[in-house]
Amino acid sequence: MSVRQLMTKLIRLEALALLRQQHPDALNELRANPLQLLTRANMTPDPWQAGVLQSSAERLLLLASRQAGKSSVAAALSLHTALVRPRSPVLLLSPSTRQSGELFRKVMDLFNALDRPLSVVAESALRVEFSNGSRVLSLPGTEGTVRGFSDVALLVIDEAARVADSLYYSVRPMLAVSRGRMVALSTPFGKRGWFHDEWFSEGEWERVRITAPECPRISADFLAEEMRALGERWYRQEYLCSFEDVVDAVFAYGDIQAALSDDVKPLF
């Protein structure tokens, strides 16, 4: 047997082994009921999380309080896409490497809670590739690290209010050919930036807003203490999903908007 024939045989045996490691019944159950991604990890989905997991919207904005569960549902969406849609690249963007690692860890925690229904071809601290050809990559949000990606099935932008406008404009073309989904999740960070503008725009986004008092895991006593410690402005931003005026702004956002008019004609 030649070396080439031996290599071909080994590749076929490896592919067969990977196929045998798949659990089609479990994958079919996930395809029919994506809520299992959370329930199998001993998490009870909030109604808004269930709605997000069952949504078919191509563009989704999640405006959520701190600790409301937005990262968990984003991780579940990412894993669901990779497992049930073969050859689907999923890209997770965060403002920093640390945040990228935390979101990716949530993805892998859910995958492990499912008893790994699909075999893994390659795995690292920020990347996993499955035997169905799908992969999940988590990257810090800098233009240099993400610009070369294309045909993305799902693009998740974490802490989107803190992601630069230039990066947002750079990643949108990734979805041009694939017609993939985009999910942006964040707590507000002032009346500025693309996330703020898209939230109030007439763009075709499905918008989901969840405040801390609506989250059953956050107690009223804790929120009262946070109000005392943070003050009204920061409390409204972090827990009530309020887009507050930027602290160092010379003019209030509302005053600037009131001074603008579409009726002014050019002098020349």
C-alpha positions as CSV (number, residue, x, y, z in Angstrom):
1,M,0.0,0.0,0.0
2,S,1.4,3.4,-1.0
3,V,1.8,6.3,1.3
4,R,-1.0,8.2,-0.5
5,Q,-3.3,5.2,-0.2
6,L,-2.5,4.9,3.5
7,M,-3.2,8.6,4.1
8,T,-6.5,8.4,2.2
9,K,-7.5,5.4,4.3
10,L,-6.6,7.2,7.5
11,I,-8.6,10.3,6.5
12,R,-11.7,8.1,5.8
13,L,-11.3,6.3,9.1
14,E,-11.0,9.6,11.0
15,A,-14.1,11.0,9.3
16,L,-16.0,7.8,10.1
17,A,-14.9,8.0,13.8
18,L,-16.0,11.6,14.0
19,L,-19.4,10.8,12.5
20,R,-19.9,8.0,15.1
21,Q,-19.1,10.5,17.9
22,Q,-22.1,12.6,16.9
23,H,-25.4,12.3,18.6
24,P,-28.1,13.0,16.0
25,D,-31.0,12.6,18.4
26,A,-29.6,15.2,20.8
27,L,-28.9,17.6,17.9
28,N,-32.4,17.1,16.5
29,E,-33.8,17.9,20.0
30,L,-31.7,21.1,20.1
31,R,-32.9,22.1,16.6
32,A,-36.5,21.7,17.7
33,N,-36.1,23.2,21.2
34,P,-33.2,25.6,21.6
35,L,-34.2,26.3,25.2
36,Q,-32.5,23.1,26.1
37,L,-29.2,24.9,25.7
38,L,-30.0,26.7,29.0
39,T,-32.1,24.1,30.8
40,R,-29.6,21.4,30.4
41,A,-27.1,23.7,32.1
42,N,-29.6,24.0,35.1
43,M,-30.7,27.5,34.0
44,T,-34.3,28.4,33.8
45,P,-34.7,30.8,30.8
46,D,-36.5,34.1,31.6
47,P,-39.4,34.8,29.2
48,W,-37.3,37.3,27.3
49,Q,-34.4,34.8,27.0
50,A,-36.8,32.2,25.6
51,G,-38.1,34.8,23.1
52,V,-34.6,35.6,21.9
53,L,-33.6,31.9,21.5
54,Q,-36.8,31.3,19.5
55,S,-36.5,34.4,17.4
56,S,-35.7,34.3,13.7
57,A,-34.8,38.0,13.4
58,E,-31.8,38.6,11.3
59,R,-30.9,41.8,13.3
60,L,-31.3,41.8,17.1
61,L,-30.4,44.4,19.7
62,L,-30.4,43.4,23.3
63,L,-30.4,46.3,25.7
64,A,-30.1,44.7,29.1
65,S,-29.2,45.5,32.7
66,R,-26.0,44.3,34.2
67,Q,-26.3,40.6,35.3
68,A,-29.6,40.2,33.5
69,G,-28.4,37.1,31.6
70,K,-27.6,38.7,28.2
71,S,-24.2,37.0,27.8
72,S,-25.7,33.6,28.6
73,V,-28.4,33.9,26.0
74,A,-25.8,35.2,23.4
75,A,-23.6,32.1,24.2
76,A,-26.6,29.8,23.7
77,L,-27.5,31.4,20.4
78,S,-23.9,31.0,19.2
79,L,-23.7,27.4,20.2
80,H,-27.1,26.6,18.7
81,T,-26.1,28.0,15.4
82,A,-22.8,26.1,15.3
83,L,-24.3,22.8,16.3
84,V,-27.4,22.6,14.1
85,R,-26.1,24.4,11.0
86,P,-23.1,22.7,9.4
87,R,-20.3,24.8,8.1
88,S,-21.4,27.9,9.9
89,P,-18.8,30.3,11.2
90,V,-19.8,32.1,14.4
91,L,-17.8,35.2,15.4
92,L,-17.9,36.7,18.9
93,L,-16.6,40.2,19.3
94,S,-15.9,41.9,22.6
95,P,-14.0,45.2,23.4
96,S,-11.1,43.3,25.1
97,T,-9.4,39.9,25.1
98,R,-10.6,39.2,28.7
99,Q,-14.2,39.8,27.8
100,S,-13.8,37.6,24.6
101,G,-12.5,34.8,26.8
102,E,-15.4,35.1,29.3
103,L,-18.0,34.9,26.5
104,F,-16.3,32.0,24.9
105,R,-16.1,30.2,28.2
106,K,-19.9,30.5,28.5
107,V,-20.2,28.9,25.1
108,M,-18.0,25.9,26.1
109,D,-19.8,25.6,29.5
110,L,-23.1,25.1,27.7
111,F,-21.5,22.7,25.2
112,N,-20.1,20.6,28.1
113,A,-23.5,20.7,29.9
114,L,-25.0,19.1,26.8
115,D,-22.4,16.3,27.0
116,R,-20.7,17.4,23.9
117,P,-23.3,16.2,21.3
118,L,-20.9,16.9,18.5
119,S,-17.2,15.9,18.2
120,V,-14.5,18.6,18.3
121,V,-11.8,18.8,15.7
122,A,-9.8,21.7,17.3
123,E,-10.2,23.6,20.5
124,S,-8.3,26.5,22.2
125,A,-9.0,29.2,24.7
126,L,-10.8,31.3,22.1
127,R,-11.7,28.9,19.3
128,V,-13.6,25.7,18.8
129,E,-14.1,23.8,15.5
130,F,-16.7,21.0,15.2
131,S,-16.8,17.9,13.0
132,N,-19.7,19.4,11.1
133,G,-17.5,22.2,9.8
134,S,-18.9,24.9,12.0
135,R,-16.6,26.9,14.3
136,V,-16.9,29.5,17.0
137,L,-14.2,32.2,17.3
138,S,-14.1,34.8,20.0
139,L,-11.9,37.8,19.3
140,P,-11.1,41.2,20.9
141,G,-12.9,44.0,18.9
142,T,-10.1,45.6,16.9
143,E,-10.3,46.1,13.2
144,G,-7.0,44.3,12.6
145,T,-8.1,41.1,14.2
146,V,-11.5,40.7,12.4
147,R,-11.3,42.3,9.0
148,G,-10.3,39.2,7.1
149,F,-13.4,37.1,8.1
150,S,-16.2,36.5,5.7
151,D,-19.4,34.3,5.2
152,V,-20.2,34.6,8.9
153,A,-23.4,32.8,9.9
154,L,-23.8,34.7,13.2
155,L,-22.0,37.8,14.4
156,V,-22.3,38.6,18.1
157,I,-21.1,41.9,19.4
158,D,-20.8,41.9,23.1
159,E,-20.7,45.2,25.2
160,A,-21.7,46.8,21.9
161,A,-22.1,50.3,23.3
162,R,-18.4,50.3,24.0
163,V,-17.4,49.0,20.5
164,A,-16.1,51.7,18.2
165,D,-18.2,52.9,15.3
166,S,-15.3,52.1,12.9
167,L,-15.3,48.4,14.0
168,Y,-19.1,48.2,13.6
169,Y,-18.8,49.6,10.0
170,S,-16.0,47.2,9.3
171,V,-17.8,44.0,10.4
172,R,-21.2,44.5,8.7
173,P,-19.9,43.5,5.2
174,M,-19.1,40.0,6.7
175,L,-22.8,39.2,6.4
176,A,-23.2,40.5,2.8
177,V,-22.9,37.1,1.0
178,S,-23.9,34.7,3.8
179,R,-26.9,36.8,4.8
180,G,-26.0,35.9,8.4
181,R,-27.5,37.2,11.6
182,M,-26.2,40.0,13.8
183,V,-26.8,40.1,17.5
184,A,-25.6,43.1,19.5
185,L,-25.9,43.1,23.3
186,S,-25.0,45.8,25.8
187,T,-25.8,47.9,28.8
188,P,-26.0,51.6,27.8
189,F,-22.8,53.7,27.7
190,G,-24.1,57.3,27.2
191,K,-25.9,59.0,24.4
192,R,-23.3,58.2,21.8
193,G,-22.1,55.6,19.3
194,W,-23.6,53.3,16.8
195,F,-25.4,51.1,19.4
196,H,-27.3,54.1,20.8
197,D,-28.1,55.4,17.3
198,E,-29.4,52.0,16.1
199,W,-31.5,51.6,19.2
200,F,-33.4,54.8,18.3
201,S,-33.2,54.4,14.6
202,E,-35.9,53.2,12.2
203,G,-33.7,50.3,11.1
204,E,-35.1,46.8,10.9
205,W,-33.9,45.5,14.2
206,E,-35.7,43.4,16.7
207,R,-35.2,45.3,20.0
208,V,-35.3,43.6,23.4
209,R,-35.0,45.7,26.6
210,I,-34.7,44.1,30.1
211,T,-34.1,46.1,33.2
212,A,-32.8,44.8,36.6
213,P,-36.2,45.0,38.4
214,E,-37.5,42.7,35.6
215,C,-34.8,40.1,36.4
216,P,-36.0,37.5,39.0
217,R,-32.4,36.8,40.1
218,I,-31.7,40.4,41.2
219,S,-33.3,41.3,44.5
220,A,-34.9,44.6,45.4
221,D,-32.6,45.0,48.5
222,F,-29.6,44.7,46.2
223,L,-30.9,47.3,43.9
224,A,-31.7,49.7,46.7
225,E,-28.1,49.4,47.9
226,E,-26.8,50.0,44.4
227,M,-28.9,53.1,44.1
228,R,-27.3,54.4,47.3
229,A,-23.8,53.5,46.3
230,L,-23.8,54.5,42.6
231,G,-26.1,57.5,42.6
232,E,-29.1,58.1,40.4
233,R,-27.3,58.6,37.1
234,W,-25.1,55.5,37.1
235,Y,-27.9,53.4,38.6
236,R,-30.2,54.4,35.8
237,Q,-27.6,53.5,33.2
238,E,-26.4,50.2,34.7
239,Y,-29.7,48.8,35.9
240,L,-32.5,50.7,34.2
241,C,-31.0,50.7,30.7
242,S,-31.1,54.4,30.4
243,F,-28.9,56.2,27.9
244,E,-27.6,59.0,30.0
245,D,-25.8,62.2,28.9
246,V,-22.0,61.8,28.6
247,V,-20.4,63.1,31.8
248,D,-17.9,65.4,30.1
249,A,-20.3,66.6,27.4
250,V,-20.4,70.4,27.1
251,F,-24.1,70.4,26.0
252,A,-26.8,67.9,26.8
253,Y,-27.8,65.5,24.1
254,G,-31.4,66.8,24.1
255,D,-30.3,70.4,23.7
256,I,-28.2,69.5,20.7
257,Q,-31.1,67.6,19.1
258,A,-33.4,70.5,19.7
259,A,-31.0,72.9,18.0
260,L,-30.9,70.8,14.8
261,S,-33.3,71.3,11.9
262,D,-33.9,69.8,8.5
263,D,-35.5,73.0,7.3
264,V,-32.3,75.1,7.1
265,K,-31.4,75.9,3.5
266,P,-27.8,76.3,2.4
267,L,-26.6,79.9,1.7
268,F,-25.2,79.0,-1.7
